Amino acid sequence: MKKNCDIHDLNVVVTIDGPSASGKSTIAKLLAKKLKFEHLDTGAIYRAIAFWCHQHGLSEEDREKIIPRLSEVHYTCEWVEGIQVHRLNGMIVNDQIRTPEISQFASKIAAIQEVRDLATFIQREMAKDKNIVVEGRDAGTVVFPRAPIKLYLIAKREERAKRRLLELQKKYPGQKEQFTLEETIKELEERDERDRNRALSPMKKPMDAVTIDTTGLSIEAVLKKIVKVVKQRRPKAPGKIWTKLIGYKRAQTTFLYKISYLTTFVIYKICFRLKVYGLENYPCDGETAAIVAPNHSSFLDPPAVGVACPCELHALGIDYLFRVPLLGWLLRRINVHPVSSQVTDASVLRTVVSLLKEGRHVLIFPEGGRSHDDQLLPFKRGVGVLAALTGCCIVPTYIHGAFEAWRKGRICPKPWGRISVVFGKPLHWKDYEEKFESRREAEAAIMNDLKDRILELRKDFSSQHKQG
């Protein structure tokens, strides 16, 4: 088992969401140029997929035919002499994907989950290791939920319609008479309704986004407002000392989290000779939400996993701990959230779902309590329910040695033990959702596989440990 994991530095992502013709594309391009960032046109990705469907005679009703063939779609975008060039399977499609027909078609096929998954994958791949400005209708809510700077542009419907009409007339001067303001308003209303009410990734304002009304404002005025917001919200690079001590990603957390992490790391290294394996399996792209699901037999388990994870981790804590003044204050500042009962409780579900939808990583023990004999207890439904509600992945995790160091019933831990944390390959909810007809069956299956994975990790670790 490998010990190391390559962690890429996080770059700044600026998301611009909002309804059609609110000025997203124009502002995104100008902002990217001013900040010397790259511009990621998400709409072009959906339009490229729609154009591919059109080429192959597929409509939005042909869902069952579209899904298995999405692997044939290969989209790339690059800047050539200051011009953004969109390619679909090697062919330049700049003009083809901008027609009104393809634009409407793109909005319709965006309601297909598999199409959205492909588009999200393309966007995240294109954004890796870059400073980017990205615009769309779910850029800040779904694709980049942890972007540090989020904007939401709005404008009155009539003004948006006038902008779209001028855009169409400019692009297609020979067809000016075909475009009318009334028809454009109608199309915008239909598109807004479709985007707001679709079941998958509906258009909505990200909770932490800054709203900017572009009605009556010039492009220069809007850009000036946005640049001011970006300067205020742009995160500062973490200090070199913290980066060297605890890694780049952890160095971006709060001061108390950094101090707590470093202190715990030193204690576990000295007192329990902590070792971490399987980091190559851990999903650390910065946007993928994950439930870290380990076995549980000791009070030493939560800090051990927190130290082992290469990313910032959130956890749950019994609410009575938060009533202790100083302890409660500290727990809240190191990402521990108060809960009153089991993970299946409605209030707990809401807390964890909100964290996962922000792309966070949450520690949850699937057994729901500590084992008396270091054997796995029956798993609760909670982890499976959360995976179904959020579509997140589950990271099977095995903790070895914590039970011997501080088993249930002991007053205090036994020092100088050996604790190891092993991460397994993630389980993805999508794989189970596609395989089973009912959600309950899929939840049961993913929980069974989670238990089997943890048992396999224990078996493999024990085998290699004996050999070593």
N, C-alpha and C positions, 0 to 999 in steps of 0.2 A: 504494500500500500504506500502511495506517495504522501509526502508531508507538505509539499509546497503547492501553491496555487498562484498563477499569474494574475495580478489584479491591475486592471488598466486604470489610469488616472481618469477621474470624472471631469468632463468639460461642461461649460455653461450651455444650457439649453433655454432658449426663449420661446415660449409657445404663444401663438396668437389664434384664439378661437373666436367664433361669431357666425352670424347668419350670412347667407349668400349676399354678395355685393355690399358688404359693410366696409370694404376697403382692405381686407386681410392680405390679399396677394400683393397689391401695390405697396402697402406699408411694409410687409415682410421683406420684399426685395430691397427697398430703400434702407430699411433698418439694418439688414445684413451687410449692405455695402458700407454704411456709415460705421458700423461696429467692426468691420472687416471679419465678419462671420460668414459661414456658408448658408445659403437659403435652401430649405427643403420644402418643396411644393407637394404637399400630401394629396391635394386634389388631382394633381397630374397622375399620381399612382393609380387612383381609382378610375380616372378617365382612360388610362392605358389598359387597365383590365377590362373596362367596358368596351373599348375599341377592339380588343382581342376577341371578346365575345361576339361583337358585331361582325368581325371578319369571318368568324366560323358559324355565322347564322344562328347564334344562340340569343334568346331573349331572357328577361328576368324570370319568366315562367319555367325556364329549362334548368331549374336549380340542380336537379339530379344529374344533369349532363355537364353542368359547369364545374361542380365540385371536384370530381375525379380528374379533371383536365387542368386544374389550376397550376399544377407543376410544370405545365408547358409555358407559363407566363414568366418571362425574364425581362425585368424592367431595370434600366440604369439611367442615371442623369449625370451630366458633367457640364462644366463651363468651357466653352470654346470661343476664344477671342471676345470675352465679355457677354456671350450669348449662352443661355441655358439650353442644352440639347437633351431632349428626352428620347430615349431609344426603347423600342419594344422588340425583343428578340433580334437585336442588331439593327433594326430599321428606325430611322428618325421619324418621329410621329408628332412633332411640335404642332403642326396645323391640324392634323386629323383628330387630335384629342380635344380640340377647343370648339368644336361645333356645338350648337344648341342641342342637337339630337344626342350626341355622346354625353354632354353634360347632364341631361335629364336621365339618361340610361345609367350613368355612374351613380347617381343618387339612389336609383332603384336597386341596383345590385349590391350597394353598400349595406343593404338589409340582410345580406347573406353572411352568416358568421364566418364561414371559411374564407370568404373574400376579405373580410375585415382582418382576420388572422394573418392572411398573406400580406396585406397592406401594412399592418402593424410591424410584422417581421421585417419587411423591406425598409420601413422608416427607421427602426432601431438599428439595423445593420448600417444604413447610410449615415447615421448619427454617431457611430462609434468613434471615439477619440477625436471629436471635432467640437468646435464652438459653432452652434447653429441657431438659426431662426426658423421655426417651423410653424406653419399655419394650417388650419383645418377646422373641423367641427367637434373633434374629440381629442385634439392634440394634448391639451392640458389635463383632461379627465381620464383618458384611457392609455394613450400611446406613451406619454411622458408624464405620468402623475407626480413624479418627484422633481420636475423641472423647477429650478429656483425662482424663475421669473415667468409669470403667466399674465397674459393680457386678454381681455374680452372686448372686442369691438362691436358697437351697435350703431344703428342709424335708423331714421324713420323710413317706413316701407316705401313711400313715394320717392324719396331721394335715392334709395337703393335701386328702385326700378329705373329711375332716370339714368343712373350710372350704368346699369346693365344695358339699357337701350343704346346709350352712346357707344358703349364698348362693342355691341353687336353691329351697329351701323358702321363703325370704323373698320371692323374686321371684314365685313361683307358689304362694301359700298354698292355693289351691283344688286343687292337684295334689300336696300333700305326700306322700300315700301312694304315689305313683308313683316317688318317689326313695328309694332305699335305699343304705346305706353300702357294701354289697357291690358293687352295680351301679356306684356312683360310683368305687370303687377300680378296678374292671375297666376302666372308661372312661379313667381317668387312666393306667393301665398301657398301654393300647392307644395313647393319644395320645403318651405319653412315648416309646414304642418307635418310633412313626411319625416323631416329630420328631427323634429322635436318629439314626435310620438312613436318613433320606431322602437322596437323592443331592444335592439342591440345598439349600445353606445349612442343613446339619443343626444342631440345637441343641447348642451346646457353649460352654464357658466361654472368653471372650476371654483371651488369654495375659496381658494386663496388668490384668485385672479383680480386684477385691477380693471374695472370697467371704464372704457373710454367711448363717449358718444361722438361720432364723427360727423353728425348732422350739421351742415352749414360751415364746417371747417375745411380749410385748404389742406392739401397733402402736407405742406410744410408745417402747418400748425399742429396737425395730428402727430407728425414725426417728432416735433419738438417736445410734445407732452410725453410721448413714449420714451424718448431718450432720457428724459428726466427720471422716469420710473425705473428704467434699467440701471441708471447710475446709483439710484437709491437702494435697489434690491440686489444688485450684482454681488454674489458672494466673494468674500476675500479668500485668496489662496491660503490654505493652512500653513502654519509655520513649519519650517524645515526640521526643527527639532522634534515636534510632535509627529511629523510624517515619518521620520526615521525611527522613532520609538514605537509607534503603534500602527503605522501604515497610513496611506493616503486617505482611504475611505473613513476610517475611524477618526482621523485627525480633523474631519469636517464636522464632527459632532460637538455638543456643548462642552464647556470646560469641565463640568462635574462628571459628565459621561467619560471623558478622557481620563480624568483623575481616577475615577472608580474602576475603569477598565485596567489602567496601568497597575493600580494597587492590587487588584484581584489577580492579574496575570503574574505578578511577582510572587504573591502568596502561593498560588497554585504551582508555580514552577519550583519554588523552594520546598514547600511542604509536601506536595503531592506529585512532583516531577511530571507535570502534565505534558502529554503528547497528543498531537492532533493528526488524524489520518483522513484521506479521502477528500481533501479540499478541492481536488480537480473536479469533483462531482457537484460542488456547491454552486448554485445559480447566483452569480454576483455581477450581473450586467447593470445593476442600478435601477431597473424598472420592473423586473419580474417579481411579483408578490410571492411570498413563500411562507408555509407553515413548517417550522422546524419541529419534528415530532420524535423525541427520544423516549427510551425506557426510563422509569423513575423508581429509585429505591433509596434515595438519600437527599438530605438538605443540601448536599454539595453539588447536586445535579444542575440546578439553574445557573449558578455562577460559572461552572465548568463549561457549559454550552455557550454562555455569553462570551467567555474568553476565547473559545475555539472558533466561533463564527467569524468569517472574514468581513462581514458587513455589520452595520448597526442593527441591534436586535431589540425587539419589544417583548415584554413578558406580562403575565397576569399575576396579581398578588391578592391574597385574602384581605378584605376591606378593613378588618380590625387592626392590621398593621399600620394603616394610614391614619389611625386615630392617635397614634403616638406622635406628638408634635414634630420633633426633629426627624425621626425616621420617615414619617409620611412625606415631609417636605423633600427629603433626599430621594425617596423612591420615585416620586413623580418626575424628578429631574434626571433620572437614569432610565427612563422609558418603561417603568413598571406601572401598570394600570390596575386600579382597584376593582375587584369583582366580589360578589356576595355569595355565589354558589357555583354549580357546575357550568361547564362550557356551553351546555345546551340551553341555559337560561337566556330569555329574550334580551335582557339588558346586556349580558356578556356578549351575545352574538352581535348586537349592534356595535359594541365597542371594537370587537375584533374585525368585523366586516369593514368598518370605516378605515381601519389601519391597513388592511389588505388592499382595499381599493385605491389607497394612496401609494401602493407598490412597496409597502413595508414588509419586513420579515418578523414573524411572531413566533415565540416559543410556546408550544402547547404540549402538555403530556397527555397522550391519548388514553392512558390508563385511568386518568382522573384522580390518582392518589399514589402514595408510595407503597412499594411492595415490601412484605415482611421477610421474604426469603430470596430476593434477587431474581425471582422468576416473574415473567410477564403476567400481569393481571388481565382480566377481560377488558377489551378496548371499548370506550364509550363511543357514541355516534358523533360527538361534537366536531372532530377534525374532518370527517367526511361531509358533514352538513356545511361547514365553512368552505370547503373546497368547491362544493356544488354551488354555493351562493356567490362565490367570487371568481371561480375559474382558476384559482391559484394552484401552484404546484406544492407537493408535500415532500419534505426532505427526510427520509428515514435516517435516524441517528441512534447510534449505540454508545452508551456510556459504560466503561469498564473500570472497576476498582473503587467507585464511590461508595458502594454498599459496604465493602470491607473497611473503608476509612471512617464511615459514619452511618452505620445501619440504624434502622428505626428502633427506638428504645434506648439508645445510648445517650448519655447526657451531653457529651462533647465529642468532637471528632478525634480520631487516632492519627497523629501526625506521621510524616515520613512514609506515607503510602504511595501508591502509584495509580494515577487516574489517566485514562485515555478516552478520547472522543473520536468516533469514527462516523464520517458522513457517507451515506449511500447515494446511489443515483436517484434523482427526483422522480416522483410519480406525478403524472400530469392528468388533471381532471378531464381534459378534452378526450383523452384516449378511452376513458371509461364511459363518458357521456355518449360517444359514438357507438360503443359496443353494446350497451344495454338500453332496452326500451324505456324502463322506468328509472327515475332518479334514485329511488330507494335501493334498487338493485345495484346501481352504479356506486352508491355510497357504501353499501355492504362490501362490494368487490374491492374497492380501493382500500378499505380498512383491513380486509383480509390480507391483501398484498402488502400493506404497510407492516402488519405484524410479521408476515413471512420474511420481509426484507430485513427487519431488525434482528430476527432470529438468525438469518443468514450472515449478517454482519458479525454477530456474536460468535457464530461457529467459525467463520473465516479468521476473525481476530484471535480466537483461542488457539486455532491450529497454527497460525503463524507465530504467535507468542511462544508456544511450546517449542516450535522449531528453532526460534531465536534464542 
